[in-house]
Amino acid sequence: LSLELLVRAVIGPAVGAGQEREVSAALRSYLASSGPSVLRLLSVLEASLRWYLGWRGAPGNPEVAEAELDRVARRLYEKPYLREAVEGIKALVLLVWGANEYAEEIKEAALRNPPSRPDPELNLVPAGQAQAVLAADVVVVGSGAGGAVAAREFARAGYEVAILEEGQRYGVEYFRNEHPLERWRSLYVGGGINVCLGRPPIVLPVGRGVGGTTLVNSGTCYRPPGRVLRKWVHGFGIEVADPAEIGPYLEEIEKLLCVQPVPLGVMGRNGRTLLEGASRLGWKAGPLLRNAAGCDGCCQCALGCPHNAKMGVHLSVLPDACAQGAVIYTGARAETILMRGRRADGVFFVDESGLRRFVRARAAVVVAAGALSTPLLLRRSGLAAHPLVGRNLAIHPAVACAGFFQEAVYAWRGVLQSAAVEEFHESEGILMEATSTPPGMGSMLLPGIGSELSGWLRESHRLATLGAMVADAGVGRVLGRRRPVVVYQMRQAEAARLLRAIKRMGELLFAAGAREVVLGSPGTRPVSSPEELAAELNALAPSALHVAAFHPTGTCAAGASDQLPTDAWGFLRGTDNVMVLDGSILPSSPEVNPQVSIMALSMALARQAARRLGHG
Ligand SMILES: Cc1cc2nc3c(=O)[nH]c(=O)nc-3n(C[C@H](O)[C@H](O)[C@H](O)COP(=O)(O)OP(=O)(O)OC[C@H]3O[C@@H](n4cnc5c(N)ncnc54)[C@H](O)[C@@H]3O)c2cc1C
């Protein structure tokens, strides 16, 4: 069954004649590999819609059919109890539609300039070609922010290092030439359909591939704020987080990643709008620091950088680890850690055909599978006896807002995440950043459905888009053994912060000259003054907020107290040689984009351990 009717119901006349067939086919193939159960559900809905329209006698007359479909879609969308489901469908359809609609523009921008640097030499071995039994001094699971840095430290200290990475290696030609939807599907766990259970449900994508989530992240580089470091030292006993101690590691990371401020010349209108609005309001703001020297503002970070400008760890850290002898096994999913008493003996992993292999670890196993997968690996290995493994999940929830301007903004022509307002960061835990998505892929922010949504889609070049993240407590939990099931029930405190964040973003957009502001949450109306904004926000229930999150941390928190699963040196309690060195060990939200915090902690703890462990 095709999904053409459903596609048309969601985006109405924005789909040109016959285009719904293409979008429907792309949606089906995307869901067939990433969400077969969602596909089944959508097929049932499509069949019901078909039956209903047939019953109303609509197919005989295309105009009647169009109007009837629009009416049905709007009626369903207006029902508060159906809204979450309809929003989910809308988000999926818009993702696929946007990727298709702008595929050519995305490719043109990708090919506009040659890559800043070639793909580096890495020692890569597809897991299927590895021997059945291997050995190394240190086995690192995961090649993302934490794992790559740990691997480099151990390799530089003379350890033989094997990295197991579930994903593939993606090179710059893939990012330059592949269709945006395929890039999205392959670079994210579960094809990017990862949702936390709770009210509201929260989208939580994480990356997969050599380089982990740094392959698809926005490149923003924040140091952890002093107040957070003090909490980690004095509240959790992580001595290495002392500003004087961690400082040199932060500097080293920034040097490795080539961190520098976004130049105004490539920032684009979206970032400049934030800076103009903030300056009129007297708010503290500025260009972001990023690890993307040579970025030409093609706005595709979330799909892998087609210019090799963004220095994810696959370009900045892993080449050095490999030059020191580390080997990366790709398509290698770590299944269990084999324990002998308190010592890890090695790791069983499977290749893509499901064949099992074993890599012996003479000195240590480093778990760095990311905050959603690390607890699962520990659980499968019988290492999750500590009650806090999988708990204490902070996600740094985020909301978005858009301003409608008279003149064209083209938010996606410039740096994807480019400038920030820090005025409310310390006082209210709100960090606002000018963030776009690749063209067409963020349209879920737009209000309405059917013909109403169509109108907004046609005007999307006039929108400036902002995002704001708020500091949160570790109230979430990761369940499951194979696939993460994430539960995150947002507290009142964070919901109130998110509402304040929307208010601040709206005020800024009006100050920058926006005619209207779109609040980004389903059921809200666009507003045309700060007063209307305040009134609309008063009526907005926290459970109706449209929230996304990109920064999971804390599910195997480190600290001096045995109330926490990992000790202050990064060793899993109850073991002698299993370390956890990824976002999981952050004991509380870093309150900023976390990659630099994760890398600096990983570097400091791995360097200490390399001195302590001895070579097996
Ligand atoms: C869209 C997006 C934008 C972001 N933007 C920013 C930003 O601008 N700045 C910033 O600081 N942060 C950003 N982040 C977050 C940041 O990238 C992550 O916090 C960081 O990469 C997490 O590091 P990690 O080591 O914990 O895990 P990851 O980097 O996610 O690495 C984990 C790796 O482990 C692999 N793995 C998992 N399970 C297994 C297994 N069983 N066997 C083998 N391998 C396995 C995964 O495939 C993955 O490659 C962003 C995140 C997203 C999703």
The ligand as an ORCA input file, in Angstrom:
! r2SCAN-3c Opt
* xyz 0 1
  C      22.534     16.312     16.083
  C      23.525     16.467     17.219
  C      24.239     17.655     17.339
  C      25.152     17.792     18.383
  N      25.894     18.948     18.446
  C      26.839     19.076     19.404
  C      27.679     20.217     19.426
  O      27.586     21.102     18.576
  N      28.604     20.312     20.417
  C      28.735     19.357     21.384
  O      29.541     19.539     22.285
  N      27.962     18.252     21.370
  C      27.047     18.077     20.389
  N      26.309     16.939     20.327
  C      26.563     15.871     21.331
  C      27.923     15.198     21.216
  O      28.273     14.900     19.889
  C      27.878     13.927     22.065
  O      27.560     14.336     23.388
  C      29.172     13.160     22.108
  O      29.609     12.778     20.825
  C      28.971     11.898     22.966
  O      30.179     11.210     23.062
  P      30.217      9.703     23.559
  O      31.612      9.255     23.496
  O      29.494      9.609     24.837
  O      29.328      8.876     22.512
  P      29.276      8.869     20.926
  O      30.044      9.993     20.350
  O      27.836      8.779     20.591
  O      30.010      7.507     20.521
  C      29.522      6.242     20.843
  C      29.936      5.266     19.766
  O      29.783      3.931     20.256
  C      29.294      3.106     19.235
  N      28.643      1.944     19.857
  C      27.501      1.917     20.584
  N      27.245      0.669     21.024
  C      28.245     -0.107     20.570
  C      28.542     -1.494     20.686
  N      27.775     -2.314     21.404
  N      29.651     -1.972     20.061
  C      30.461     -1.151     19.338
  N      30.218      0.168     19.201
  C      29.133      0.700     19.810
  C      28.346      4.011     18.468
  O      28.145      3.518     17.150
  C      29.101      5.337     18.504
  O      29.931      5.464     17.370
  C      25.356     16.748     19.326
  C      24.619     15.579     19.208
  C      23.717     15.425     18.166
  C      22.930     14.145     18.062
*
